[in-house]
Amino acid sequence: MHPPLESYNREILGATDANHAMEAWPALKALGRFLELPFGRGRLFYFDSHPDDRRRRVVFLVHGLGDEGDSFRHLFPLLSGTFRVIAADLPGFGRSVAKGAVTVRLCVEALAALLDAEVDGAALVAGSSLGASMAQLLALRDPERVGALLLEDGGSPSPGKPPSSLLSMALPLVGKRRYEGFKGRDDAAVRSLYPYYADWAGLPGPDREFLSKRVVARVNSPSQERAYISLLRSAMFTTVLKSGAFSRQLDSWNKPLTVVWGAGDRVVPAESGRAIADRVKGGRFDLVEGAGHLPHQERPAAVAATIEELAARIDANFAARVASAPSKASIRNVAVESESVGPARSGK
């Protein structure tokens, strides 16, 4: 059903990108699958912990800019005992292929296509960084498919400004020059990861080795360079054009929502996340000590515990809505009463 990753990369991506094909995190290799996107828009690679079990509650994970589904490698073993865990490479990133420009809209449509193909009912959707805003857009697109939201170190609208380094990457020619400046400079490429972690040196050795290989492969991949710059520019426009829709969504959101933030995030300050959580009735804000911009990598147990708590709130929220809904008998009684008082009011 699914061709070997090496032949897939060489056939679809071409020889240049195939030479920098990304190997999956060892424990996730057996979970990789592909989905052909509608209208010939490309092919989506994703991990699925239980592809043959559609009865399990789904935790649907969305990574951020310049990342891949393996970003959630430590959440899979923590959550897959209870949940069906799905995490895709966004179009143009990792092992996924995008035909045409990579935009926020394309990414959200690709995620929706994966939900439609693999998930029955509503999923708990968790997004990291830019992936948090995509999770919100997914809920805006089809609210019945999203039972709860977890926004990790991201989300919209954000009261703060994007980092100046990201803003400059969105400028014509500047972003391309900066991105390609890491080619042939592996040490510099690896150092570019440091600001995203509270303690890069404190990560386990296998993680540092894996992430180092990843970033080097990423900067040497022409397709990922195009995807990175294209999606960054699209995200800048989307956050402005959709700011009103994001605001209305938060103000009216009536399902469980938790915002998780690394206490040591040097990319986006925690105040941004707290402001998002405060706008939602019943919204919660969890500050994760010892984590930077990617708590699911540095403190996966804390994030997994938050997801489990959020799943429990889905059940409680559903029970409360059922309890507050009028019974069929009471609806019939109201109808009868309405019929009996109607003529009296009309004077007939």
Secondary structure, 3 states (H helix, E strand, C coil): CCCCHHHHHHHHHCHHHHCCCCCCCHHHHHHEEEEECHHHCEEEEEEECCCCCCCCCEEEEECCCCCCHHHHCCHHHHHCCCCEEEEECCCCCCCCEECCCCCHHHHHHHHHHHHHHHCCCCEEEEEECHHHHHHHHHHHHCHHHEEEEEEECCCCCCCCCCCHHHHHHCCCCHHHHHHHCCCCCHHHHHHCCHHHCCCHHHCCHHHHHHHHHHHHHHHCCHHHHHHHHHHHHHHHHHHHHCHHHHHHHHHHCCCCEEEEEECCCCCCCHHHHHHHHHHCCCCEEEEECCCCCCHHHHCHHHHHHHHHHHHHHHHHHHHHHHHHCCCHHHHHHHHHHHHHHHHHHHCC
